[in-house]
Amino acid sequence: MDSAAPPIGVGLLGLGVVGQGVYSTLQQKRVYYTERSGRGVAVRRIAVRDLDRPRGVSVDPGILTTDPLAVATDPDVVVVVEVMGGFEPAGACIRAALEAGKHVVTANKDVMATAGPELLKLAYERNVELLYEASVGGGIPIIAPLKRDLQANEIYAVQAIINGTTNFMLTAMARDGLTYDAALAEAQRRGYAEPNPANDVDGTDAAYKLAILATLAFHVTVRPEDVYREGITELAPKDFAYAKRLGYVVRLLATARRAADGLDVRVHPTLLPEDDPLAKVDGVLNAVAVDGDLVGRTLFEGPGAGPAPTTSAVIADLLDIAYGIAAGQPARPPRFPTTNACVQPIGSLEMQYYLRTLVRDRPGVLAEIGNALAANNISIASFLQMEADAVAGTAEIVITTHDALEADCERFLEQAMHLDAVVEPGIRLRIESHRS
Amino acid sequence: MDSAAPPIGVGLLGLGVVGQGVYSTLQQKRVYYTERSGRGVAVRRIAVRDLDRPRGVSVDPGILTTDPLAVATDPDVVVVVEVMGGFEPAGACIRAALEAGKHVVTANKDVMATAGPELLKLAYERNVELLYEASVGGGIPIIAPLKRDLQANEIYAVQAIINGTTNFMLTAMARDGLTYDAALAEAQRRGYAEPNPANDVDGTDAAYKLAILATLAFHVTVRPEDVYREGITELAPKDFAYAKRLGYVVRLLATARRAADGLDVRVHPTLLPEDDPLAKVDGVLNAVAVDGDLVGRTLFEGPGAGPAPTTSAVIADLLDIAYGIAAGQPARPPRFPTTNACVQPIGSLEMQYYLRTLVRDRPGVLAEIGNALAANNISIASFLQMEADAVAGTAEIVITTHDALEADCERFLEQAMHLDAVVEPGIRLRIESHRS
């Protein structure tokens, strides 16, 4: 290795908070990183949206351009670091960079979730690397462990809390009894939620990240649209209190699991037993649990977002490529899936349920509901009357079930709306009570 | 890549439980691993201690030998997998294999803790790989994350529970009120503790593993003898009860931290706040927390021992080498530290303490002890009288302190033995109350 060799040219796509973090960290730690990788890296060109915007870092204006494609294909650039985010033009730039024989490091979950397999195949064909540790879980190492460190295993399941915004909100709702709206306002006030929080609260963000993890874990292409998803918008403060009484914690859990007839991939609010390690992951932390046939269950936890953790993951990937180049190794071209996932329809999965329903407070209600459940092959594990409203003549009940078919539960919920005993159908949550 | 190319020759050193796990897993998953790595691997020779011993795996007797050095240097062997354990002849075999230009995968904490830096340098000079993920934390990815995924960070601290035997015992002592002897017997009954448990219970095993982690995290050579260590043999059931009353959990914590005047590296029973993630790591699980300047705190948790998790880590390293060879990359030669750690003497560290002491149950005792503490610059954070024995005229007290110099605490403990108030000096435990 020759640390006196000219530094490796880097093209940076994006100079938002993450881009600024990457740029300034590369400047500040230049000597250390050169020592570590055996070869320096130097940012040669940077694509920005607006040349004149004031920034927190001082950059030679001569290397700035508003043309990301020009950066992605610049002859002086050996590694393209994409931190602009969003689908396009990021996707086109990554594609162009790979076509031009550049290594690519990206933090982009949108592009990797929707086009990852094709881009990995392109990188393989061009004999270059495409690394994307920062696309899931911020600074938590999870892509590389799935790709490399756990590769001897057949993976049975990946279960993850991979959306910090919703985990912060759920933690606040449970701890402080906040409503959904109040929890969202608090998350926005702290900068954890965007002004338009839809992608976070409806489970889209988690579904994208889960598609990336599941593709890696199961070696088949899992698309975001393969992932069943439900968000957290329907949860009420009382659900957290009731869950607690039953020994559960509510989490927006992303699950990818080998099921009997295909992959079970879904994101929805889930009741986790309070002693489950994932139930203890509070606030904006992320955590990913991986079950493998040899290793058993391993858990990876840490800050799942933010400029500094994302910078940690992006630069690790960049230094890894630099180290390979310094060692005279052109690339370790990526693996890519060659078949599409066979996803098991959620209706055919068996799960346990938490059903919170507002009923008339009169004799015979339990029998009526019990009959409807039995008619749909659902057996009751516990029945609790939570609150009665004497004036309205209603009572809130919570039923937990034994394992039942999701399709049966759906049919029950439709029928329940028409039962005389039922005032408001309420909410149905899924319970995760067993390990894969 | 050409998966039809002849498989890569592997020499296996050791056919104990781990060796059998590696061998049989490579057989069972041959097709899958060939697909993953782009090139098959095949065990060409195996070194065993006794040719005639019955084994749980069926192996062609023609590839067995009692000469590990012959396997390590066999011309048909490209990668040597060392799972024999212990210092020698394992160390000599690894050295001979590297000298002969073979890649090496090892699960050996003894060799890597005592000779890792020299062996990594030798591998670097010979342009071969030396991978050792299985040497710490069983199947939990921690070596690779420290080496690669967190490499952009300056690491501030590594805190770990890396001895499953003692963690099982401490969990049982806390939960079931077992004595040390009863907990050890239970661990032995379950196969978690060896007939001679000294290396586990006195902190030696954890100190070896910590030396490996600290060397990686801080890029300097940390030897096992650099690690201050205390075992768990002095702990009494009441310490767990008292700790719980104070909001703490007792763990054998391995800590490596940048301190003011060098590295702070130590293994000892530690009182952790009960809400610390490491306090929630129960039974034989292992966990490693890493604090970095960019990423913040990440946590890696899982089964820290056992044939299957160890096999997971060993084969991951092996497939990584195979993948590189299949990609036409001869090696990614390792980094190695070039300077020795400057270790800060424990006497100059500041910590908080838990002091459990048997005193005379009479007026003036607190003043006498308080004076002795004050004379040694130690200020009291809490004072609790736990139990009084009216017949003996004694009382058990527990004092927790604010940050104090370890040397001052040592001096106090010496003086306390001679105080009239003190019947038995009891035990001193360290409290981990702050994050690095």
Contacts between the chains, C-beta under 8 A, distances in Angstrom:
chain1	res1	chain2	res2	distance
A	25	B	152	7.0
A	25	B	294	6.8
A	29	B	152	7.6
A	29	B	154	8.0
A	32	B	154	7.7
A	33	B	152	7.6
A	36	B	151	6.1
A	36	B	335	7.3
A	133	B	149	6.5
A	138	B	295	7.9
A	139	B	150	7.9
A	139	B	292	7.9
A	139	B	294	6.7
A	139	B	295	3.6
A	139	B	296	7.0
A	139	B	298	6.7
A	140	B	295	7.8
A	140	B	298	5.5
A	141	B	141	7.2
A	141	B	145	4.4
A	141	B	149	3.5
A	141	B	150	6.8
A	141	B	298	7.1
A	144	B	144	6.9
A	144	B	145	7.4
A	144	B	148	6.5
A	144	B	149	5.1
A	145	B	141	4.4
A	145	B	144	7.3
A	145	B	145	6.9
A	145	B	149	7.6
A	148	B	144	6.5
A	148	B	316	6.3
A	148	B	320	5.8
A	149	B	133	6.5
A	149	B	141	3.4
A	149	B	144	5.1
A	149	B	145	7.6
A	149	B	313	7.3
A	149	B	316	5.2
A	150	B	139	7.9
A	150	B	141	6.8
A	150	B	312	6.8
A	150	B	316	6.6
A	151	B	36	6.0
A	151	B	315	7.9
A	151	B	316	5.2
A	151	B	319	5.5
A	151	B	320	7.7
A	152	B	25	7.0
A	152	B	29	7.6
A	152	B	33	7.6
A	152	B	311	7.0
A	152	B	312	5.0
A	152	B	313	7.9
A	152	B	314	7.9
A	152	B	315	3.5
A	152	B	316	4.9
A	152	B	319	6.4
A	153	B	312	5.7
A	154	B	29	7.9
A	154	B	32	7.7
A	277	B	280	7.4
A	277	B	301	7.0
A	280	B	277	7.4
A	280	B	280	6.1
A	292	B	139	7.9
A	292	B	312	6.6
A	293	B	308	8.0
A	294	B	25	6.8
A	294	B	139	6.7
A	294	B	308	4.7
A	294	B	309	6.6
A	294	B	311	5.5
A	294	B	312	3.8
A	294	B	315	7.7
A	295	B	138	7.9
A	295	B	139	3.6
A	295	B	140	7.8
A	295	B	302	6.4
A	295	B	303	6.8
A	295	B	308	7.1
A	295	B	309	5.0
A	295	B	312	4.0
A	295	B	313	7.8
A	296	B	139	7.0
A	296	B	302	6.5
A	296	B	303	4.6
A	296	B	308	7.2
A	296	B	309	6.2
A	297	B	302	6.4
A	297	B	303	7.6
A	298	B	139	6.7
A	298	B	140	5.5
A	298	B	141	7.1
A	298	B	300	7.2
A	298	B	301	6.6
A	298	B	302	3.5
A	298	B	303	7.8
A	299	B	299	7.4
A	299	B	300	7.5
A	299	B	301	4.2
A	299	B	302	6.4
A	300	B	298	7.3
A	300	B	299	7.5
A	300	B	300	6.0
A	300	B	301	8.0
A	301	B	277	7.0
A	301	B	298	6.6
A	301	B	299	4.2
A	301	B	300	7.9
A	301	B	301	7.4
A	302	B	295	6.4
A	302	B	296	6.6
A	302	B	297	6.4
A	302	B	298	3.5
A	302	B	299	6.5
A	303	B	295	6.8
A	303	B	296	4.6
A	303	B	297	7.6
A	303	B	298	7.8
A	308	B	293	8.0
A	308	B	294	4.7
A	308	B	295	7.2
A	308	B	296	7.2
A	309	B	294	6.6
A	309	B	295	5.0
A	309	B	296	6.2
A	311	B	152	7.0
A	311	B	294	5.5
A	312	B	150	6.8
A	312	B	152	5.0
A	312	B	153	5.7
A	312	B	292	6.6
A	312	B	294	3.8
A	312	B	295	4.1
A	313	B	149	7.3
A	313	B	152	7.9
A	313	B	295	7.8
A	314	B	152	7.9
A	315	B	151	7.9
A	315	B	152	3.6
A	315	B	294	7.7
A	316	B	148	6.3
A	316	B	149	5.2
A	316	B	150	6.6
A	316	B	151	5.2
A	316	B	152	4.9
A	319	B	151	5.5
A	319	B	152	6.4
A	320	B	148	5.8
A	320	B	151	7.7
A	323	B	332	7.0
A	324	B	329	7.7
A	324	B	332	6.4
A	327	B	331	7.5
A	327	B	332	5.4
A	327	B	333	6.3
A	329	B	324	7.7
A	329	B	329	4.4
A	329	B	332	6.4
A	330	B	329	8.0
A	331	B	327	7.5
A	332	B	323	7.0
A	332	B	324	6.4
A	332	B	327	5.5
A	332	B	329	6.4
A	333	B	327	6.3
A	335	B	36	7.3
